[in-house]
Amino acid sequence: MANIGIIVGSVYGNAQNAAEEAQTFLANQGHEVELHTDADISLFNDHDSFLVVTSTTGVGDVPPNLELFYADAKDTFPLITGKKFAVIALGDSSYGDSYCGAGKQMFELMNELQGEAITDLVEIDAMETFEPEADVLAWLEEHHNSF
Ligand SMILES: Cc1cc2nc3c(=O)[nH]c(=O)nc-3n(C[C@H](O)[C@H](O)[C@H](O)COP(=O)(O)O)c2cc1C
């Protein structure tokens, strides 16, 4: 079983809600899980796996509650070599080119820090579902053992 840090980026609560459901699910599977809604890069030391659940705001932008984390990680480059991660991006394909922009940035960042992605970026489109948490849980059912 893994020690998983969930990193949340959310403006209106959709990603937050999905992340909370993910925490409950993963804990029920026997993983050790901590949810970070006000993420600080020191959390990279506290876990051996990471799940990022983030929406996108503005034009492809990271939500305000993840801005500092993202900037600090880019500046100080805390390597997470070999640690497993996944990124689940909530977005809306009607935004065109900026679709899931924050998730894409976080996925790239985690790769740059030398984490080991357990799958490609997971995109959840608000044009296709009103229940992003259901999609997150379906994805976790299949992949939680890879953390
Ligand atoms: C002001 C605003 C800007 C948005 N910009 C984007 C965007 O650039 N790309 C995208 O894929 N989704 C965008 N979205 C859609 C949100 O990411 C989507 O609705 C998501 O479910 C919101 O999750 P949250 O409640 O956790 O913030 C935007 C939504 C709003 C309200």
The ligand as a Gaussian input file, in Angstrom:
#p B3LYP/6-31G(d) Opt

LIG

0 1
 C      -13.573000      31.706000     -15.334000
 C      -13.372000      30.290000     -15.803000
 C      -12.313000      29.993000     -16.644000
 C      -12.105000      28.676000     -17.107000
 N      -11.055000      28.413000     -17.961000
 C      -10.878000      27.140000     -18.410000
 C       -9.828000      26.853000     -19.317000
 O       -9.043000      27.713000     -19.741000
 N       -9.676000      25.561000     -19.733000
 C      -10.511000      24.563000     -19.310000
 O      -10.327000      23.425000     -19.718000
 N      -11.522000      24.808000     -18.438000
 C      -11.717000      26.065000     -17.977000
 N      -12.752000      26.329000     -17.114000
 C      -13.633000      25.225000     -16.694000
 C      -13.297000      24.659000     -15.315000
 O      -11.984000      24.153000     -15.256000
 C      -14.294000      23.555000     -14.993000
 O      -15.592000      24.128000     -14.925000
 C      -13.988000      22.833000     -13.694000
 O      -14.918000      21.792000     -13.492000
 C      -14.038000      23.769000     -12.506000
 O      -13.593000      23.056000     -11.360000
 P      -13.418000      23.760000      -9.930000
 O      -14.814000      23.969000      -9.385000
 O      -12.669000      22.771000      -9.106000
 O      -12.660000      25.023000     -10.115000
 C      -12.974000      27.645000     -16.682000
 C      -14.050000      27.957000     -15.830000
 C      -14.261000      29.258000     -15.397000
 C      -15.450000      29.558000     -14.513000

